Amino acid sequence: MTPIGIGELNVTFTKEPSHEATYDAGLAVRRAVLGSEYVDASLSNATDFNSALQDLVTEYCWGAVWTRDGLERRDRSLLNLAMMTALNRPHELALHVRGALNNGLSREEIREVFLQTAIYAGIPAAIESFKVAQAVFTEEDARD
């Protein structure tokens, strides 16, 4: 905050980060969580039609939300796993399973998220999540 004196009036302005700074911070977090290869492919495959969405995702989701204080990245990953399970979004779930591993979650913790979510979001959603996670684990094991 920058206090500015105007005659007898003192006004304090808060300086919001620039869109570019927020985008850059978001890009760094997005790459750290999802992997540079995936992010670079998403950005390079963007079209005139969907490039605005890629910018929005990078700046708002990753730059304005994932960089906030209050939750660690691993906690945000736990939440995303539960939400993607509840919403039955398998493609996004696969990305966030990888992200959760990158953010330090163990396979056992990921399993527990799915079991917990099964109770509140339904068994069919959890079954799909287990399948998605197993496929990600198999791919990750093949890389090692």
Long-range contacts (C-beta under 8 A, 24 or more apart in sequence): 19-59, 22-59, 22-63, 22-64, 22-67, 23-55, 23-58, 23-59, 23-63, 24-63, 25-62, 25-63, 25-67, 26-58, 26-59, 26-60, 26-61, 26-62, 26-63, 26-64, 26-66, 26-67, 27-58, 27-62, 27-63, 29-62, 29-63, 29-66, 29-67, 29-73, 30-57, 30-58, 30-62, 30-66, 32-73, 32-102, 33-62, 33-66, 33-73, 33-77, 33-99, 33-102, 33-103, 34-95, 34-98, 34-99, 34-102, 35-98, 35-102, 38-95, 38-98, 72-103, 73-103, 73-104, 74-100, 74-103, 74-104, 74-105, 76-103, 77-103, 77-105, 78-105, 78-109, 78-113, 81-110, 81-113, 81-114, 81-117, 81-129, 82-113, 82-116, 82-117, 82-121, 84-129, 85-113, 85-114, 85-117, 85-118, 85-121, 85-125, 85-126, 85-128, 85-129, 86-117, 86-120, 86-121, 86-125, 88-124, 88-125, 88-128, 90-128, 90-129, 90-132, 93-129, 93-132, 93-133, 94-132, 94-135, 94-136, 97-132, 97-133, 97-136, 97-137, 98-136, 98-140, 101-136, 101-140, 107-133, 107-137
